[in-house]
Amino acid sequence: MKRRDFLGLTAAAAGAALLPRFARADVTRPNFLLLVSDDWGWPYYGFMQPTVGACLGAPRAECDLQQNPFCQPYVFPFARTPNMDALVAGGIGFPWGISTISRSTAARQSIQTGLNRRDLPTGTKYVHLEDDIPAAVAAGGRATIPVALHGLGYKAYGLGKWVVDGAPLASHFNVNQPGSGAETQANVSLVGPQLFETFLDGPGEGSEPWFCMFAPYMPHAPYPTGVPYDYADFRGPAKTACGEKVVGLGDTTLRRFLASCEWFDTMVGQVVAALEERGLRESTVILYTTDHGAALIRGKASFYENGLRTPIIVNCPASVGTPWRVEPRGLHPAMVGTIDILPTILDYAREGQASIPAWVPDPADTARFPDGKSLRTVLSGATDDFRTLMFSNRDAGGDKAVREATYDAMTGDLTSLYKLYVTKVGKEKQLFDLLANPFEDPRLSLLKDPAQAGRVAALKAAIAAW
């Protein structure tokens, strides 16, 4: 039995036999499908296995996937994510992606605005469609992705978890289907793909491009039960050369968490199949992120990598020469963040528009996006250069951290990656070599290593300047 069979994605095969029904003629701008999971994060994805290194452990010889598709072949508890793996293989995945904060509301505010927590203090106002939008922006209000795209003539539809502010989805998304359940997290977690298809076959039709946020309440607890999976090896992996590797909260919680991850991946396969059936695959840029890390040890609400590291995927198999084509580059070492999603979308959506309202953010405006950057040049393969420093802060005015990356000038490979943590008053706390110590075992902190004194001083100065 193949994993794709196990996940029940027979709809994709059936859809392949259908003629495209909804492909837009004379497409000049892409659609956008933004997939947002809830409480997932590094490293619990199939495509992230190469990034774990020695912590992965040796494959179990007795685990033959051809004989037992439910077998867990590795000691480390990765969820099976064949559909997301396929998006990475056919597009680009950034395993060193990072969120700005490890709590849902604040993290989703950053996704929607392209801003770090430093620039989203308590009391920040978010622009609503019913507002006088130019005046609201001029007064300091922040336009979210759907509101900004509304200004560019996009239809915008929201499915699932929002929590950016207390306003309903209708205040941000200009397409709504009252009574559909699209606004309820639980309903989207159960029948999200069907709601997405209803949108494609109804409001999504026509010549205008669209944006859809697909955000089920998964793998957030409470976790689903009754999903077939072999959890025999998920008793809590032993410590390895990488240090502490407890994934805890008990067998039952871990099993259900991984089952929920697989459920999300199954739905990813279903929404991608829906696009393929309608001839929309090449005109739709698919982006994936999660808000922050999993609700496991040193994850959600933690300022460590397990709380902040959030892989980001972008995929679009448009034909060569199409402006929004994403080259199939697989895993890419660029340091990107959730703050780069809005600038990337705007970079594509604004192109070729003769008239753009002044209030719609410009991704090249460093005053509006002091940290966020468009990923477009990396996605197209034009360059591997992106950034070498990436900042984050626990809260506005709280503890801060900076990653420092170096790359091989010839190959573009990541050659070093360090992370310094400082307190809110600027005192250094810990320094980690993330390539050698990705789980940030505090016993392996390099803060007191004399050879790292120069690096500590330079990174402290960088944080102070930021």
C-alpha positions in Angstrom: 0.0 0.0 0.0 1.4 3.4 -0.9 1.2 6.3 1.5 -0.8 8.3 -1.0 -3.4 5.5 -1.0 -3.3 5.5 2.8 -4.1 9.2 2.9 -7.2 8.6 0.7 -6.2 11.0 -2.0 -8.0 9.2 -4.8 -9.7 12.4 -5.7 -6.5 13.6 -7.3 -6.4 10.7 -9.7 -10.0 11.1 -10.6 -9.6 14.8 -11.1 -6.7 14.2 -13.6 -9.2 12.8 -16.0 -11.3 15.9 -16.0 -10.9 18.8 -18.4 -9.9 22.1 -16.7 -13.1 23.9 -16.1 -12.2 27.1 -14.4 -8.8 28.2 -15.7 -8.8 32.0 -16.3 -8.1 33.2 -19.8 -5.3 35.8 -20.3 -4.0 35.4 -16.7 -1.8 38.4 -15.8 -1.6 37.9 -12.1 -1.6 34.8 -10.0 -4.0 33.5 -7.4 -2.7 32.9 -3.9 -3.5 30.0 -1.6 -2.0 30.6 1.9 -2.0 27.4 4.0 -1.5 28.2 7.7 -1.3 25.4 10.3 -1.7 25.9 14.0 1.0 24.9 16.6 3.2 22.8 14.4 6.8 24.0 13.7 10.1 22.3 13.3 11.0 19.5 13.1 7.9 17.4 12.9 7.6 17.2 9.0 8.7 14.5 6.7 10.6 17.0 4.5 12.5 18.2 7.6 14.2 14.9 8.3 17.5 16.0 6.5 17.8 19.0 8.8 17.8 17.1 12.1 21.2 15.5 11.6 22.5 13.0 14.2 19.3 13.4 16.2 17.4 11.6 13.4 18.8 8.2 14.5 19.3 5.2 12.4 16.5 3.7 10.3 14.9 0.6 11.8 15.8 -2.4 9.6 12.6 -4.2 10.5 10.4 -1.3 9.2 9.5 -2.1 5.7 7.1 0.5 4.3 6.1 -1.7 1.4 4.9 -4.3 3.8 3.6 -2.0 6.5 2.8 1.5 5.4 1.9 2.5 9.0 5.4 1.7 10.3 7.5 4.5 11.8 10.9 4.0 10.2 12.9 6.4 12.3 13.5 6.9 16.0 12.6 10.5 15.9 8.8 11.0 15.7 8.3 12.7 12.3 4.7 12.9 11.0 4.2 11.6 7.5 3.6 14.6 5.2 3.8 13.3 1.6 1.7 16.1 0.2 3.7 18.8 1.8 6.9 16.9 0.8 5.7 17.1 -2.8 5.2 20.8 -2.6 8.8 21.2 -1.4 10.2 18.9 -4.0 8.3 20.7 -6.8 8.9 24.2 -5.4 11.0 25.5 -2.6 11.0 24.8 1.2 12.9 27.0 3.7 13.7 24.8 6.7 15.3 27.7 8.6 12.1 29.8 8.4 11.2 31.5 11.6 8.2 33.1 13.3 8.5 36.4 15.2 6.9 35.1 18.4 5.6 31.8 19.7 2.0 32.7 20.6 -0.8 32.4 18.1 -2.4 35.9 18.0 0.8 37.8 17.9 2.4 35.4 15.4 -0.6 35.7 13.1 -0.5 39.4 13.3 3.0 39.3 12.0 2.1 36.9 9.2 -0.7 39.3 8.1 1.3 42.5 8.3 4.9 41.5 7.5 6.1 43.2 10.7 8.1 42.0 13.7 6.7 42.2 17.2 8.8 45.3 17.8 6.6 47.1 15.3 3.3 45.7 16.5 2.9 47.1 20.0 -0.2 46.4 22.1 -3.0 48.5 20.8 -2.0 48.3 17.1 -5.1 49.0 14.9 -5.9 46.8 11.9 -7.6 48.2 8.9 -11.1 46.9 8.1 -12.9 46.9 4.8 -15.7 49.1 6.3 -13.2 51.7 7.3 -12.2 54.8 5.4 -9.1 52.8 4.4 -6.8 55.6 3.2 -7.5 57.5 6.4 -7.2 54.4 8.6 -3.8 53.6 7.1 -2.7 57.3 7.4 -3.6 57.1 11.1 -1.2 54.1 11.6 -3.6 51.2 10.9 -2.1 48.1 9.5 -3.6 46.5 6.4 -3.7 42.7 6.4 -3.0 40.5 3.4 -6.7 40.3 2.3 -7.3 44.0 2.8 -4.2 44.9 0.8 -5.2 42.5 -2.0 -8.7 44.0 -2.0 -7.0 47.3 -2.9 -5.4 45.5 -5.8 -8.7 44.0 -7.2 -8.4 40.6 -5.7 -11.2 38.5 -4.3 -10.2 37.4 -0.8 -11.8 34.4 1.1 -10.9 33.3 4.6 -11.3 29.8 5.9 -10.6 29.0 9.6 -8.5 30.6 12.3 -8.0 34.3 12.2 -7.5 35.9 15.7 -5.6 38.9 14.3 -8.1 41.1 16.0 -11.6 40.8 17.3 -13.3 41.6 14.1 -15.1 39.0 12.0 -13.6 37.6 8.8 -16.0 39.8 6.8 -14.1 42.9 8.1 -10.9 41.6 6.3 -12.1 39.3 3.5 -14.4 40.7 0.7 -15.8 37.2 -0.1 -18.0 35.6 2.6 -20.4 32.8 2.5 -22.6 33.2 5.6 -23.8 30.0 7.1 -21.1 27.9 5.4 -19.1 27.4 8.5 -16.0 28.9 6.9 -15.6 31.2 9.8 -15.6 28.4 12.4 -12.3 26.8 13.2 -13.8 23.4 14.0 -15.8 23.2 10.8 -12.9 24.1 8.6 -10.8 21.4 10.4 -13.5 18.9 9.4 -14.6 19.9 5.9 -12.2 22.7 4.9 -11.4 21.2 1.4 -15.1 21.0 0.5 -15.5 24.7 1.6 -12.6 25.6 -0.6 -14.1 23.8 -3.6 -17.4 25.7 -2.9 -15.5 28.9 -3.2 -13.7 27.9 -6.4 -16.9 26.8 -8.0 -18.8 30.0 -6.9 -17.3 33.3 -5.9 -13.8 32.2 -7.1 -14.9 31.9 -10.7 -14.5 34.8 -13.1 -11.6 36.9 -14.5 -10.5 38.5 -11.2 -7.6 36.8 -9.3 -8.2 35.5 -5.8 -6.5 35.0 -2.5 -7.6 32.3 0.0 -6.4 31.7 3.5 -6.8 28.1 4.4 -6.2 27.9 8.2 -7.6 24.8 10.0 -7.3 24.5 13.7 -4.6 21.8 13.4 -2.5 20.3 14.8 -3.6 22.4 17.7 -5.1 20.5 20.7 -7.5 18.9 21.2 -6.0 16.3 18.9 -8.1 13.9 16.8 -8.5 10.3 17.7 -9.1 7.2 15.6 -6.6 8.0 12.9 -4.6 4.8 11.9 -0.9 5.1 12.6 1.8 3.1 14.2 3.0 4.9 17.3 4.9 2.0 18.8 8.2 3.9 18.7 6.9 7.2 20.1 7.7 6.4 23.7 10.1 9.3 24.0 13.5 9.1 22.1 16.6 8.7 24.1 19.2 11.5 24.4 21.7 11.6 21.5 24.8 13.6 20.7 22.5 16.5 19.9 21.5 16.7 23.6 18.1 16.9 25.1 15.5 15.4 22.8 12.5 14.9 25.0 9.3 15.4 23.0 7.0 14.6 25.9 3.5 15.3 27.3 3.0 11.6 27.2 2.5 9.0 24.6 -1.1 9.7 24.0 -0.6 13.4 23.4 2.3 12.9 21.1 0.4 10.3 19.1 -2.6 12.5 18.7 -0.4 15.5 17.7 1.2 13.5 14.9 -2.1 12.2 13.8 -3.4 15.8 13.5 -0.3 16.7 11.5 -1.1 14.0 9.1 -4.7 15.1 8.9 -3.6 18.6 7.9 -1.3 17.1 5.2 -4.2 15.0 3.9 -6.2 18.2 3.4 -3.3 19.9 1.7 -3.4 17.1 -0.8 -7.2 17.6 -1.3 -7.0 21.4 -1.9 -4.1 20.9 -4.3 -6.1 18.3 -6.2 -9.1 20.7 -6.3 -6.8 23.3 -8.1 -5.6 20.7 -10.5 -9.1 19.5 -11.4 -10.0 23.0 -12.3 -6.9 23.9 -14.3 -5.8 26.4 -11.7 -2.6 24.9 -10.5 -0.2 26.9 -12.7 -2.0 30.1 -12.0 -1.9 29.7 -8.2 1.0 30.4 -5.9 0.7 28.1 -2.9 2.4 29.3 0.3 2.6 27.4 3.6 3.6 28.4 7.1 2.6 27.7 10.6 2.1 30.3 13.3 4.8 28.9 15.7 6.2 25.7 17.2 4.3 22.7 18.5 2.8 22.6 22.0 5.5 20.2 23.2 8.7 20.6 25.3 10.4 24.0 24.7 7.9 24.6 21.9 4.9 26.9 21.9 5.3 30.0 24.1 9.1 29.3 24.2 11.6 31.7 22.8 13.8 28.8 21.7 14.0 27.4 18.1 11.4 24.8 18.9 9.0 27.6 19.6 10.0 29.9 16.7 11.4 27.8 13.9 8.6 27.5 11.3 9.4 26.0 7.9 8.0 28.0 4.9 7.0 26.5 1.5 6.3 28.2 -1.8 5.2 26.3 -4.9 3.9 27.2 -8.3 4.6 25.0 -11.3 3.8 27.6 -13.9 5.5 27.3 -17.3 9.0 28.6 -17.8 8.9 32.4 -18.4 5.7 33.0 -16.3 6.5 35.8 -13.8 5.2 33.9 -10.8 6.8 30.5 -11.6 8.6 29.1 -8.6 11.6 27.1 -9.6 11.7 23.5 -8.2 14.7 24.0 -5.8 13.7 21.7 -2.9 15.1 22.6 0.5 16.9 26.0 0.5 19.1 27.4 3.3 18.0 31.0 3.1 17.0 32.6 6.4 13.4 33.6 5.8 10.5 34.4 8.1 6.8 34.7 8.3 7.3 38.5 8.0 8.3 37.8 4.3 5.0 36.4 3.2 3.1 39.7 2.7 6.0 41.4 0.9 6.3 38.3 -1.4 2.5 38.3 -2.2 2.5 42.0 -2.9 5.5 41.7 -5.1 3.6 39.5 -7.5 0.2 41.1 -7.1 1.3 44.7 -7.8 3.2 43.8 -11.0 1.9 45.4 -14.1 -0.8 47.4 -12.4 -1.2 50.9 -13.9 -3.0 52.3 -10.9 -2.3 51.3 -7.3 -3.9 53.0 -4.3 -1.3 54.8 -2.3 -2.3 53.0 0.9 -1.5 49.5 -0.5 1.9 48.6 0.9 4.9 48.5 -1.4 7.2 45.6 -0.6 10.2 47.8 -1.5 9.3 50.4 1.1 11.7 49.7 3.9 9.9 52.2 6.2 6.8 50.0 5.9 8.7 46.7 5.9 11.9 47.3 8.0 12.6 43.6 8.3 10.3 41.7 5.9 11.5 41.1 2.3 10.0 39.6 -0.8 11.3 36.1 -1.5 10.7 36.5 -5.3 14.3 36.6 -6.4 15.1 33.4 -4.5 11.9 31.7 -5.7 12.7 32.4 -9.3 16.3 31.1 -9.0 17.7 34.6 -9.8 19.8 34.6 -6.7 20.6 32.7 -3.5 21.5 35.9 -1.6 18.9 36.9 0.9 19.9 37.9 4.5 22.6 37.0 6.9 21.0 38.4 10.1 17.5 37.6 11.4 16.1 39.2 14.5 13.2 38.2 16.8 11.9 39.4 20.1 9.8 37.7 22.8 7.4 40.6 23.1 7.5 44.3 22.2 10.3 45.4 24.6 11.1 41.9 25.8 14.1 39.5 25.3 15.6 39.5 21.8 17.6 37.1 19.7 19.5 37.3 16.4 20.6 34.5 14.1 23.8 35.0 12.1 24.3 32.9 8.9 27.2 32.6 6.5 27.1 30.9 3.1 29.5 29.4 0.7 30.1 32.0 -2.0 30.3 29.4 -4.8 27.6 26.9 -3.8 25.2 29.0 -1.7 25.3 26.3 1.0 24.8 27.3 4.6 28.3 27.0 6.3 27.5 28.4 9.8 24.5 29.5 11.8 24.8 31.0 15.3 22.1 32.4 17.5 22.6 34.9 20.4 19.9 35.5 23.0 19.9 38.7 25.1 17.7 40.0 27.9 15.4 43.0 27.5 18.2 45.1 28.9 20.7 43.8 26.5 22.6 41.3 28.6 23.8 38.3 26.7 22.2 35.0 27.8 23.1 32.1 25.5 25.0 31.5 22.2 24.3 28.4 20.2 25.8 26.9 17.1 22.5 25.8 15.4 24.2 23.5 12.9 25.9 21.5 15.6 23.3 22.0 18.3 19.9 22.5 16.5 17.9 21.6 19.7 19.8 24.2 21.7 21.0 22.0 24.5 21.9 24.7 27.1 24.9 22.6 28.2 26.4 23.3 24.8 26.0 27.1 25.0 29.1 28.8 23.6 28.6 32.0 25.5 31.7 31.6 27.7 33.9 30.3 24.9 36.7 32.8 24.5 36.9 32.0 20.8 33.3 33.4 20.5 33.9 36.7 22.3 34.1 38.7 19.1 31.0 37.1 17.7 29.0 37.8 20.9 30.1 41.5 20.9 29.2 41.9 17.3 25.8 40.3 17.6 25.0 42.3 20.7 25.8 45.5 18.8 23.6 44.3 15.9 20.7 43.7 18.3 21.2 47.1 20.0 21.2 48.8 16.6 18.0 46.9 15.5 
